[in-house]
Amino acid sequence: MVQIKNIEGLSVDDINKELRNGAKFVVFQYCFSIVVMTFKRGSDIYFVKADESTVKHSIGYTLITILFGWWGFPWGPIYSVGVLYTNLSGGKDITQEVLNSMNSKS
């Protein structure tokens, strides 16, 4: 089950206020390869405030990809480039999907 990280101590009102100010829910990707097998996975969901950098959340996933993503042929290099682009661009914004999921459960 996917968790939402970085919301500890925040009420629903606090989260909504942050979202109105530009916060977002993002996921990061990572890639690792074992010779002929390459795996591309997503992280848990992170709540990133508007004034907060995504680098501190994405650095671990980016390092995994840099160190272990390239070694599978042919998909290792292909997936690694895409993952690095996504993570260095701030991750994949899934705010709308999270809000839709929360609304459907209400």
C-alpha positions as CSV (number, residue, x, y, z in Angstrom):
1,M,0.0,0.0,0.0
2,V,1.3,3.4,-1.0
3,Q,1.9,5.9,1.8
4,I,1.8,9.7,1.7
5,K,4.9,11.0,3.3
6,N,5.6,14.5,4.7
7,I,2.1,15.1,6.0
8,E,2.8,14.2,9.6
9,G,1.2,16.8,11.9
10,L,-0.9,18.4,9.2
11,S,-4.6,18.6,9.4
12,V,-6.9,18.3,6.3
13,D,-7.3,22.1,6.5
14,D,-3.6,22.6,6.6
15,I,-3.1,20.4,3.6
16,N,-5.9,22.2,1.7
17,K,-4.3,25.6,2.5
18,E,-0.9,24.4,1.3
19,L,-2.4,23.0,-1.9
20,R,-4.0,26.4,-2.6
21,N,-0.6,28.0,-2.1
22,G,1.0,25.7,-4.6
23,A,1.9,22.5,-2.8
24,K,1.6,19.2,-4.6
25,F,1.7,15.5,-4.3
26,V,4.5,13.9,-6.3
27,V,6.1,10.5,-6.9
28,F,9.7,9.9,-7.9
29,Q,11.0,7.0,-9.9
30,Y,14.0,4.7,-9.7
31,C,15.5,2.2,-11.9
32,F,17.8,-0.8,-11.2
33,S,19.2,-3.4,-13.5
34,I,20.5,-7.0,-13.2
35,V,22.3,-7.8,-16.4
36,V,19.3,-8.6,-18.8
37,M,16.5,-7.5,-16.4
38,T,15.7,-3.9,-15.7
39,F,13.1,-2.7,-13.2
40,K,11.5,0.7,-13.1
41,R,9.5,1.5,-10.0
42,G,7.8,4.5,-8.3
43,S,8.3,5.8,-4.8
44,D,5.7,6.5,-2.1
45,I,3.7,9.7,-2.6
46,Y,5.4,12.8,-1.2
47,F,3.6,16.0,-0.1
48,V,5.8,18.9,-1.2
49,K,5.0,22.4,0.0
50,A,5.2,25.3,-2.4
51,D,8.4,26.7,-0.8
52,E,10.1,23.3,-0.5
53,S,12.6,21.7,-2.9
54,T,11.9,18.2,-4.2
55,V,15.6,17.4,-4.2
56,K,15.8,16.2,-0.6
57,H,13.0,13.7,-1.4
58,S,14.3,12.6,-4.8
59,I,18.1,12.3,-4.2
60,G,18.0,8.7,-2.9
61,Y,16.0,7.5,-5.9
62,T,18.2,9.4,-8.3
63,L,21.3,7.9,-6.8
64,I,19.9,4.4,-7.0
65,T,19.3,5.0,-10.7
66,I,22.7,6.5,-11.4
67,L,24.5,3.6,-9.7
68,F,22.3,0.6,-10.6
69,G,20.0,1.6,-13.5
70,W,22.3,1.6,-16.5
71,W,23.6,-2.0,-16.4
72,G,20.7,-3.8,-18.1
73,F,20.6,-4.1,-21.8
74,P,18.7,-2.6,-23.7
75,W,16.2,-1.0,-21.2
76,G,18.6,0.0,-18.5
77,P,20.0,3.1,-20.3
78,I,16.6,4.0,-21.8
79,Y,14.7,3.8,-18.5
80,S,17.5,5.5,-16.6
81,V,17.5,8.6,-18.8
82,G,13.7,8.9,-18.4
83,V,13.8,8.4,-14.6
84,L,16.6,11.0,-14.2
85,Y,14.7,13.5,-16.3
86,T,11.5,13.0,-14.2
87,N,13.3,13.2,-10.9
88,L,15.4,16.2,-11.8
89,S,12.3,17.9,-13.1
90,G,10.7,17.7,-9.7
91,G,9.0,14.3,-9.9
92,K,5.7,13.3,-11.4
93,D,2.9,15.6,-10.1
94,I,-0.1,13.4,-9.1
95,T,-2.0,15.9,-7.1
96,Q,-5.2,15.6,-9.1
97,E,-5.1,11.8,-8.8
98,V,-4.7,11.9,-5.0
99,L,-7.5,14.5,-4.7
100,N,-9.8,12.4,-6.9
101,S,-9.0,9.3,-4.9
102,M,-9.7,11.1,-1.6
103,N,-13.0,12.4,-2.9
104,S,-14.2,9.1,-4.2
105,K,-13.6,7.6,-0.7
106,S,-15.7,10.3,1.0
